């Protein structure tokens, strides 16, 4: 907020956390909304696909299966929920600030309004989810009457490693970065197999977190098996184009040169680097490595990390329009019910 209102804003926020107020009628209305949203999620193709992807990757650890069950949710009380809020500051936590106030004045203002118990409890350890690693490609399918099919391809990879970040950026820019990328040009423009298509190698967000390869396609239902086969082929047999690589690499360098970290983004960026246990602001080193890189760096990354890996494929679509026999040639197909997902 405005710097001139910092002390008042801080005091108000702390008061709301330490003395939360809500009526039973407010909680009752909230519970109704949550239960209706959960019912609607079982009908919405996007929600079904999201739950299928989670189930395919994590099985019983899917976030949809770890939600508080409806019966337990309805037994929640205002006092219980308020107690959870009041208890937040009893755990170890971090205060982050970006603004014009001198450090000494900031500390003095915090001490004036921000009282803590003598000892703070350690926060529960972060739970790292690990993607299933099948021996061969597996396809999970949910039948839903719809004109299009929603497809996602995933596989878990190595844990986060800053050393390969430049190669990851080069690969992502080349493979699925924008409308000039391999995925978009091949699947949508050249072969007309997809309404939309994208792919990226996603780095873990914390040290020891796993990286994942992700491919997403929205396609006409009767083209599903062809679109999936073509996407897998692009992942495993990356087309090589020195011209396209140079254009992609130059685009990445230009973004480094022109994309200044905005004021509102500073805290999020710094905390993300801290979670990865990186030096604050690793962008200079990344930029230099990308500037000096050639196509060989990207191709070595692709052959060593992505090519030929067994995949988890999640599809929501109309089984009357999709050639499930052709899909079975790409991997073992398992039909999944909504009761398994939610």
N, C-alpha and C positions, 0 to 999 in steps of 0.2 A: 504494500500500500504506500501511501504518501509518507515520505520521511518525517514530515512535521506531525503526523498522527501515530508515529511508531509506538510510543509509550502507551497511549490510550488503546491502540489496537492490540498490543501485547497483553495488556491487563484484561481486556474484554475476552480475548481468546482463552486465556488461562482460566478465567472465571467460568466460562462455559464448559471447559474440560473438567474442572475440579468440582463444579456444582451443576451438573446437567439437570435439565428439567423437561419432562414430557408427561402427558396424561395417559391413562390406560386406553382411552378412546383413540389416541394417536397411534399407539402400538397395535390396537385391534385393526385399524384401517391399513396400517403398514403390512400386517400379516396377510390381510385379504389381497393386497396388491401383489405381494410376493407369490402367493399360492396361484393366483390367476396367471402371473407371468410364467410360472413353472408349467402350468397346463398349456399355455400358448406355445412354449418352447418345443413341446412334443409335436406340434403341427407345422412349425416354421422350418423350411428346408435349410436355411443358414444355421439355425440352432442345432438341428439334427446333424448336419455335417460337422459342425464344431465338436459336438459330443462324440461323434463317430471317430474323428481324428484323435481326440483325447483317449478314447477307449482302445483304439488300434495301437497307439504308442505306449500307453501306460497301464492298460488293463484296469484292475481295481483301484489303482492310484489316480485314475481320471478325476479331474476337479469336479465333474458332474456327479460322480459317485461318492465323493468325499463331502458333498454338501450336507448340512444338517438336515436330517429327514423331516418331512412335513409334520409328523406327529410331535417330534421333539421341538420343532420350531414353534408350534402352537402352544407349547407349555412355557415358553419364555415369559419372563415377568419384567416389568419396568425396573424394579429394584435390581434384578440380576444384570440387566443390560447397563444400567447406570453404574453399577459396581465395576463392570469391566472397563468402562470409560475412565472412571476415577482412578483405577489401578494402573493406567498406562504409564504414568510418570514414575511409578515405583521400579520400573525396569531401566537398565542402562540405555541411554539414548544419545543422540547427537543434536546439537543446535547449529544450524547453518545460517549465515547472514550475508547478503550482498547489499551494499548501500553506501551512503556518504558518511555515516557516523564513525568517528574515531573509535578504535578498539576499546580504549579506557572508558569512554562514555557508554559504549554498548554494554560492557561488562557491568558497569555501575547500574544501568537501567535494568538489566536482567536480574541482578541480585536484589533489586528493590521489589520486584514482583514475582520472582521465580524461586520459590523455596522448595528444597528437596529433603527427603529423609537422609539420615546419616549414611546408610548403606543402600545401594541399589541392587536389585536382583539381576543376574545375567539374563539376557534375552534367550528364548529357546533357540537351539541351533537351527540353522537354515537347512531345509530338507531339499536335497538335490534329487530331481526326478531323472531317471535314466530310461531312454527309449528302448523298447524291446529290440533285440537283435536276432531276427529269424535267420535260419540257415539258407532259406531261399525266399524269393519275393512272395508276399502274401497280400491278398486283396480282401478287404471287408466291404460289404455291400448292404445298403439299406434301400428297400423299395419305397418309392414315393412317386405318386402320379404327378408328373410335371414334364414340361416340354424340354427343359434343359437337364443336363447332368452336371453335378458339382464333383470335382475330382481333386484330390490332394495326394501328393507323393512325398513321403518322408523317409529319412533314415538317420539314426544317431551316428555321430562321428567321434573324433578325439575330443579331449577336454581343451578348454581355452588355452591358446598359446599366442602371446603377442608377437612372437617372431614371424608367424605366418600371416599376420594381419594384412600386409601389403598384397600378398598373393591372393587373399580372399577378396579384397576390394577389386583387384584387377579381374578376377574371375567373375564376380557378381556384375560388374559393369559390362563385361563382354557377353555373359550368358543371359542375364535377365534384367539389365539395368533400366532400359527404357524402350521406346518404339523401334530403335535401331538395333536392339539386342538380338541374339541368336533365337531365343525362345519366341519372341513376338514375331520376328520376320519369318521364321520357319513354320510355326504352328498356325499363325493367324493370316499372315499376308501370303506366303507362298503356297500353303496347302489348304487354307480355309477350313481348318479343323477346330478352331476355337473362337468363341466370342471374346474371351480374354485369357491370357496366359502369362505367368510370371514364374521366376525361379530364383533362388538365392541360397547361398551357404551362410547360415545364421550363427554368429559367434555367441558363446555363452555370456551371460551377463555378470557372472562372478568368477573369481578364481576357483578352479576345480569344477566349474559348470561345463556340461558337454556342449559341443557344437552340433548343429543339425543341418542337413540338406533338405530344402523344402521346394516343392513344385506345385503350382496351383493352376487348374484349368477349369473354365466353364465352357461347355461344349453342347452342341445339339445331341440329343439322347442317342440317335442312331449312329452317331460318329464316335461314340465314347471309346470303343475298343481301339479304333484307329488312332484317336488322339492320344490315348495312354501309351500305345506302342511307339508312336512317334516321339513322345516326350522322353520315354525311357531311352530310346535310341540317341537322342540329343545329349542326355546325361552321360551315357556310356561311351559315345563316340563323338566327341566335341568337334564340330567343323572348324577348320583352321583358316583364318583370314588375317594376314598381317595388316591389311588396310583397316579392317574393322577393329583390330586390337589397338592400333595406334590412335584411332579416333576415340575409342573408349578410354584409353589411358590419358589422353589429353583432356578429356571431359572431367575426369577425376581430379587432375592437377588444377584445372581451372576452378573447380569448386573449392579446393583448398585455398586458392589465391583470393577468391571473392566472397566466401561464406564466413564472415566474421561471426564469432560466437556472441550472440545478443545478450543483453543484460539479464533478461528473464531466463536465459538458458544456462547461465553460469553455474548455479547450484546443482542442477541436474547433471551437468557434464562432470563437475568435480566429484560428485558422489559416485557416478558411474565408474570413473577412473579409480576411485578408492576401493570400490567393491572388487575391481579386477586387480587390485594391488599394483597399479601402474604408477610411474612418475606422473605428477600432475601435468597435464597437457602433453600427451605423447604425439601430437599431430605433426610437429616439426620432423621427428625421426621417421614417421610414416611417410610424410611427403617426400623426403629425400630418397627413401628406398623405392618408392613408386617412380620417382623421376628417373632413377638410374636403371629401372627394371626393363627387361626385354620379354618377349613372348614366351621364352623358355621357362621363366619363373611360373607363369600361369599354367602352362602345359604340364610341368612337373607336379604342381599342386593337384591338377585334375586327375592325372594318372595315378598319383599316390593316395589320394584321399576320396575321390568320388567315383571313378570309373569301376563298373562291375559290382558295386555293392548291392546286396539284397535290399529290397525296398518294401515299405509298408504303404499300401495304396488304399485310400478311403474314398468310396463312391456313394453318392446319394442320387438316385434316378429311377426311372420307370423301367422295371425289368421286362415289360412287354416290348419295349423299344430298343433295349440294349442287348447286344449279342454276348451273352454270358459265356457261351462256348469259346468264343474268340478271346475273351478276357482270361479264361482258364489256361490258355496257352502262354499267358504272361506270368501267371502265378496262381497259387491255390486260392480259390474263391470261397469265402464264408459269408453267408447271409446272416445279418444281425438284426435283432428286434429292438424296438424302442425301450422295452423293459430292461434290456441289458445295458442301455446307454444312460438312462436317467434314474 
